[in-house]
């Protein structure tokens, strides 16, 4: 087995400069730890004696890599005039990066908790609105086309959802979807849309049965049915967030 010793210039120390060409970002080594690991390189196995922690520019993103993976970044630093910093500055940079990281996690946890609370409140209010006979829910979704022919990407994003009604069965019937569409002003036009609005895409990677003028990913409203499958409570199958637009009883 061919084992090489990893790149170990004398400049690999706390405060050493680095440059990431893919992100056009400068950074600095803020921590160096001993390592006995190996990295597979072009010439075979490479022994890494150090694990580096690098903090990048204004983003304060933290990257932890073996020294061999950081070789190019370290070599490019002089070319892009990235100057080294002192150990004190490096410590402050690492502290700032960790603070930002912790603050990001805190906000994510807070948003997650708020989401769970909002979902619980939604389900509590929705439980009384679902008929005992319901086997499926009929919904309307406002789609925003995000396709990009330059990158050969085709897709759409749901930016608003409304609950239009419930069904006693799981069959896909367009007259039923058209009737439910009348319950909301923005989807009412689909009730009398031409037959071309009836999409039948129940095949692998298809969009299922839905009522929509235009293509699957085009911007606009679509109406479809979602069945309540399994033993879970029907309320757990409802889309969220969603507004209610049911017909009068």
C-alpha positions in Angstrom: 0.0 0.0 0.0 1.3 3.4 -1.0 1.2 5.8 2.0 2.2 9.4 1.6 2.8 12.0 4.3 0.2 14.8 4.1 1.2 18.3 3.1 2.7 19.9 6.2 4.1 23.4 5.5 5.5 25.4 8.5 2.7 27.9 8.0 0.0 25.5 9.3 -0.5 27.1 12.6 -3.2 29.0 14.4 -4.0 32.0 12.3 -2.7 30.6 9.0 -4.5 32.1 6.0 -6.6 30.0 3.5 -8.6 30.7 0.3 -11.5 28.6 -1.0 -11.7 29.0 -4.8 -15.1 27.4 -5.1 -16.7 30.0 -2.8 -14.3 32.9 -3.5 -13.8 33.2 0.2 -10.9 33.8 2.5 -10.5 32.2 5.9 -8.1 31.3 8.7 -7.0 28.3 10.6 -8.3 28.8 14.1 -7.6 25.4 15.6 -5.0 22.6 14.9 -5.4 19.2 16.6 -3.3 16.1 16.3 -4.6 13.3 14.1 -3.6 9.8 13.2 -6.1 9.5 10.3 -5.7 8.7 6.7 -7.1 10.3 3.5 -7.3 8.6 0.1 -5.4 10.8 -2.3 -4.4 10.6 -5.9 -1.2 8.8 -5.0 -2.8 6.5 -2.5 -3.3 6.7 1.2 -2.2 9.9 2.8 -1.3 10.2 6.5 -2.8 13.2 8.2 -1.1 14.3 11.3 -3.3 17.3 11.9 -7.0 18.1 11.9 -7.7 21.8 11.0 -10.6 24.0 11.9 -11.0 26.9 9.5 -13.4 29.8 9.8 -14.4 31.5 6.5 -14.8 35.2 6.0 -17.9 37.2 6.9 -20.1 34.1 6.8 -18.2 32.7 9.8 -18.8 29.2 8.4 -16.8 26.5 10.2 -15.0 23.8 8.3 -13.2 20.9 10.0 -10.9 18.9 7.6 -7.7 16.9 7.7 -4.7 18.9 6.6 -4.4 17.1 3.3 -7.9 18.3 2.3 -6.9 21.9 3.1 -3.7 21.8 1.1 -5.0 23.8 -1.9 -6.7 26.4 0.3 -3.5 27.0 2.2 -1.4 27.2 -1.0 -3.8 29.7 -2.6 -3.8 32.2 0.3 -0.7 34.2 -0.7 -1.9 34.4 -4.3 -5.1 36.1 -3.1 -3.3 38.3 -0.6 -4.9 36.7 2.5 -2.7 37.7 5.4 -2.3 35.6 8.6 -3.8 36.7 11.9 -2.6 36.4 15.4 -3.5 33.6 17.8 -5.6 36.0 19.8 -7.5 37.1 16.7 -8.0 33.5 15.7 -9.5 32.7 19.1 -11.9 35.6 18.8 -12.8 34.5 15.3 -13.5 30.9 16.5 -15.6 32.2 19.4 -17.6 34.4 17.0 -18.2 31.5 14.6 -19.3 29.2 17.4 -21.7 31.9 18.8 -23.2 32.3 15.4 -23.6 28.6 15.0 -25.2 28.3 18.5 -27.5 31.2 17.7 -28.5 29.5 14.4 -29.3 26.2 16.2 -31.3 28.2 18.8 -33.4 29.9 16.2 -34.0 26.6 14.4 -35.1 24.9 17.6 -37.4 27.8 18.3 -38.9 27.7 14.9 -39.4 24.0 15.1 -41.2 24.4 18.5 -43.4 27.1 17.1 -44.2 24.9 14.2 -45.2 22.0 16.4 -47.4 24.4 18.5 -49.0 25.8 15.4 -49.6 22.3 14.0 -51.2 21.2 17.3 -53.5 24.2 17.3 -54.5 23.6 13.7 -55.3 20.0 14.4 -57.3 20.9 17.4 -59.5 23.2 15.3 -59.6 20.8 12.4 -60.8 17.7 14.3 -64.4 19.1 14.5 -64.5 20.0 10.8 -63.7 16.5 9.5 -66.9 14.5 8.9 -67.0 11.0 10.4 -67.6 9.5 6.9 -64.6 11.3 5.3 -62.1 9.0 3.5 -60.2 11.8 1.7 -59.7 15.6 1.6 -60.0 17.8 -1.4 -57.4 20.6 -1.5 -56.5 23.6 -3.7 -52.8 24.5 -4.1 -51.3 27.7 -5.6 -48.3 26.6 -7.5 -45.4 28.8 -8.4 -43.4 27.6 -11.4 -39.7 27.3 -10.6 -38.5 25.5 -13.7 -35.3 26.4 -15.3 -34.7 25.1 -18.8 -31.1 26.3 -18.7 -30.3 23.7 -16.0 -32.9 21.2 -17.2 -34.8 21.5 -13.9 -38.6 21.3 -13.9 -40.6 21.8 -10.7 -43.0 24.0 -8.9 -43.4 25.2 -5.3 -46.7 25.3 -3.4 -47.0 28.8 -1.9 -50.6 28.5 -0.5 -52.9 25.6 0.3 -56.7 25.6 1.0 -59.0 22.8 2.1 -62.0 22.8 -0.1 -64.0 19.7 1.1 -64.0 16.1 2.0 -65.0 12.9 0.2 -66.8 9.7 1.2 -64.5 7.6 -1.1 -61.0 7.6 -2.5 -61.9 7.4 -6.2 -60.6 10.2 -8.4 -63.6 11.8 -10.0 -63.3 15.1 -11.8 -66.9 16.2 -11.3 -66.2 16.0 -7.6 -63.1 18.1 -7.9 -64.9 20.7 -10.0 -67.7 20.9 -7.5 -65.2 21.4 -4.6 -63.4 24.1 -6.6 -66.5 26.3 -6.4 -66.0 26.7 -2.6 -63.1 29.2 -3.1 -63.1 32.3 -5.3 -59.6 31.7 -6.6 -60.3 28.1 -7.7 -63.9 28.6 -8.8 -62.8 29.1 -12.4 -61.7 25.5 -12.5 -65.2 24.3 -12.0 -66.0 25.1 -15.6 -62.5 24.7 -17.0 -62.2 22.8 -20.3 -61.5 19.1 -20.4 -57.8 19.8 -21.0 -57.6 20.9 -17.3 -58.3 17.3 -16.2 -54.8 15.8 -15.7 -54.5 12.0 -15.4 -50.9 11.3 -14.4 -51.2 8.2 -12.2 -47.9 6.7 -13.3 -44.4 6.5 -11.9 -43.1 10.0 -11.3 -46.4 11.5 -12.5 -48.5 14.2 -10.7 -51.5 12.0 -10.1 -55.1 13.2 -10.9 -55.6 16.9 -10.6 -57.6 19.8 -12.0 -55.5 22.6 -13.4 -55.2 24.9 -16.4 -51.8 24.7 -17.8 -49.0 22.1 -17.2 -48.1 20.3 -14.0 -45.5 22.9 -12.9 -47.0 26.0 -14.4 -48.0 28.8 -12.1 -51.6 28.7 -11.0 -54.1 26.8 -8.9 -54.7 23.1 -8.9 -57.3 21.0 -7.2 -56.7 17.4 -6.1 -57.7 14.8 -3.6 -55.6 13.2 -0.9 -56.8 10.0 0.7 -56.7 9.2 4.4 -54.6 6.1 4.3 -53.4 3.9 7.2 -54.6 3.8 10.8 -53.5 7.4 11.6 -56.1 10.0 12.6 -57.5 11.8 9.5 -56.4 15.1 11.0 -52.8 14.0 10.8 -53.2 13.7 7.0 -54.4 17.2 6.4 -51.9 19.6 4.7 -50.5 22.3 6.9 -50.5 25.3 6.9 -53.9 25.5 5.1 -56.9 27.8 5.0 -60.4 26.6 5.2 -62.9 27.1 2.3 -65.7 24.5 2.8 -69.2 24.7 1.4 -72.0 25.7 3.7 -73.5 22.7 5.5 
